[in-house]
Amino acid sequence: MNTPEHSQLGKASSYADQYDASLLFPIPRAEKRLELGIVGAPPFLGADLWTAFELSWLNARGKPQVALVHFTVPCESSNIVESKSFKLYLNSFNNTRFAEVAEVLARFRADISEAVWRGAPQGSQVGVKLLLPDVFDREPVHELDGLNLDRLDVECTRYTPAPELLTAAFGEQPVSEVLTSNLLKSNCPVTGQPDWGSVQISYSGPQIEQAGLLQYLVSFRKHNEFHEQCVERIFMDLWTRCKPVKLSVYARYTRRGGLDINPFRTSHPQGLPANIRTARQ
């Protein structure tokens, strides 16, 4: 079974500039979900929204082309893709000739879909949206909407996940709220490099105590886990401890190596959030 320690993370890597789909390194979601008490189908829907800012290939005449790409990886897929391997894979397009943009798109859909479903029957394909330079100026920057928890003057002493900080007003009228924070930070589980993020929590149900929620989010500061796993941990801690009727957790992490990863998990069917970057991304 592929584990983070077997990937290229933290190791010297040669950068292939000819297309090579074998560079993608899938890591099963199941083991980390089992840690959270998830057996079988998870109690959430959603997707991982990736943006690639460093993409280039050659056209049929050898002229470099550049683009941005949004990828949508369904959370029900059996694997995540380790991000350094994703970067190495994208770099392998750099000196590869493609006759048409459609061929680049087709390779992305096929290769990444195969990687995220490897070891299981393939479900829905990965979504791919490629943006050429003539639409770059239509890409907006927007902060996550909601009431910002960072306004609270709280004392923070816990820097590993502390779900016991989460409480809710079970004996009072339920509420519907959207809360945000820019203070989410975790670390790569292999290299220890910091991962900086902003998070949006939308819920209906017993009102979550805001100071405790902010302290809980800060408690990820020394935690070593991939972005997707952190968001699922936050979702499950809120779901089990605060017992909302509806819950969505959306995090936008700053890019590394030209890639950002933005996991979204929701308890109920709804459209995915717009893949719009924040100022820090």
N, C-alpha and C positions, 0 to 999 in steps of 0.2 A: 504494500500500500504506500502511495506517495505521502510523505510527511514534509513539513517545511524544512527540516534538517537536510533532506535529500535534494532540495532545490538549489538554484544558483545564488540564493541570498547569502550575502557575506563572503562570497568567493570571487576571486578574480575570474573575469569572463571575457572571452573573445567575442567580438561583435560581428556576426555574419551579416553581409550586405547582399546576399542572394536568398530569395524566398525560401523559408524553411519552417513548415508548420509543426515539425517535431519539437521546436523550442518551447511550445506551450506546456506548462507544468500544472496539471490539475491536482487539487487537494480535496479529498472528500469532506463534505459538510457534516457527515453523520457523527463523527467522534466528538466534535465540539458541541453539537446539539445534544448529544447524550449527556454531557456535563450539565446541561441546563434542564435536564429532565424531560427532554423531547424524545419520545419513542414513537416511531411511525410518522404520520403526517403532522407537520408543525401547526400550531394554532394561529398561523399568520400567512398572509399572502405578500406579494411585493416583488421587488427586483433590485439588482445592483446596477446603478447607472454609472457607467464609466465615460470619461472624456479623454481622448488622446489628442494632445496638442502638438506632438512631434511626429508627423507622418509625411513621408515622401516616397516617390517611386519614379520610374522613368517611363515616358510614353514610348510609342513604337519607334520614334526617331532618336531616342536617347536623351530627350530633354526632361530635366527634373520637374516633377509636379508636387505640389504641397496641398494639404487639406487638414481639416479637423474632423474628428469622427466621434459620434456618440454611440456607445454600445449599451444595450439593455439585456442584462443576463437574468432570466427568471429565477426567483429564490427557490423554486421547487426543483431546480436542477441538482444533480447529485454532487457536483463539485463547484468550488471556486477555482479561479486561475490565479496562481501566485504572480504578483504584479511585476517582479523583475523579469520573469519569463515572458510576460506579456510585452514588456518593453523590448526584450531581445527579439521576439517574434516580429514586432512592428519594424524594428531596425532592419530586419532581413529583407524588407521591401525596398530598401534605399537604392540599390543598384540593379533592381529587377525590372525588366521591361514588360509592360502590359499594354495591349493594343487599345483597350477601352477601360474607362472608369468602372463600368459594370463588372468587368473581370475582377478588379480589386474588391469590390463589394461582395461578389460571389465567394471569393476566397475567405474573406472575413467571416461571412455567415457560416460557411461550411466548417472551417477550421475551429472557430471558437465554440460553435454548437457541439461539434464532436468532443472537444475537450471538456466542456462543462457537463456533458452527459456520459462521459466515458465510464464504462463499467455498469451501465444501466440502459434500459431501452430509451431511445432518444425521444424527448417530449418536444415542447415548443422551441422553435429556433431562436437564437439570439437575434435581437433587433440591431440593425446597423443603419445609421444615418450619417452620410458623408457630406461635409460642407466644403465647397470649393471657395477660393479666395474672393470671388465676386459677391459672396454673402457674408463675409467675415464681419462687416460692420453692422450686421443685424443681430449679432450675438450680444445679448444684454448682460449687465452685471446687476444683481439684485440680492439684498440680504433676505434671510428667511423671515417671513411674516410671523407676528405673534408678540406676546408680552415677554420682554426680555428679563430673565431671571437674574442677570448679572447686575441689575440695579440694587440687589439686596446686599447689605453689609453683614455678611455671615463670617463666622470663624470656621476655617477649614483645617482639620487635623488628620483626615483620613485620605490616603493616597493609593489605596488598593480597593477594589470594588466592595462597597459596604451597603448592601441592599437593606440592612436593618435601619438605615437612615430614612427610608421611605415610609410615610404614613399618609392616611387619608381620613377625611371626616365622614365616617360611615353612618353616623346618626343624623346627618344633616341633609338638606335638599341637594340632589345631584346637580352638577354644573357641566357646561361644555366650554373648554378652554383650549387655546393654542399657546404654548410656552416655548421660549427659545433660550439658547445659551451659546456663547462663543468660547466657553471655557473647557470644552471637551478636549482632552489630550490622552493618548495612549501611546504604546510603543510597539515597534515591530518585534514579534516573538523570537526572531533569530538574531537580528543585528542590534536590537535595542534602540534603533533610531526613532526619534519622536514623530508621532502622527498627530497633526493638529486638525481640529474639526469644529464645526458648528452643528448644533442639533436642534430639531424642532419636534416637539411632542404635542400631538393633538389628541384629545380624549373627551369622552362623555362618561359621567359617573360620579362617584364620591370625590369631592374636591381634594386634590393632592396638595399636601403641605409644601409650599414653595421653597422655603429655606432648606428643608431636608432634601428636596429634589435637587437643588443646586449643589448642596454638599455631596450628594450621591454622585452627580455627574463629575464633580471635581475629583472624586475618589478613584477615577480611572487613570489618574495622572501617572502612576508608576506601573500600570497594568500592561502586560505583554500579550497582545492578541491582534489578529487581523481586523480590519475595519468592519467587515461583514459580521464577524463574530461578536464584536463589541456592541453593535446595534441590536443583534438578536439577544444578547445578554440584557441590555437595557429594556428591551421590549418585555422579555420574560419576567424580569424583576418587577416591573410596573404592573404587568398583567396578573401576577400571582399575589403581590403584596397590597396593591391599591384597588384591585378588582374593578377596573373600569368596564363599562358596557361596550364601549368602542375605544380603540387605541390605534394610533399611528406614530411611528418613530422614523424620522428622516434625518440622516446626518450627511453633511457635505465636508469632505476632508480636503485639505490643501494638496496640491499635486506634488508628486515626486517622480523624477525621471520622465516628465512630460505626461504623466497620467494622474487623473484624480478618480477616486472611487466614492460613490455616494449611495449607500444602501438605504432602502425604504422598506419598512415592514408595517403591515396593517392587519387588523383583526377582521376587517370586512371588505367586500369587493368595492373598489373605487378606482378611478383613473390614477395613473402614476403622476407624481409631481413633475412640473416642467424642469428639464435639465438645464437650469440657469445658474451660472456660477456666482459665487459671492466675491466680494472684493479681495479677500485673501487668497482666492484660488487663481 
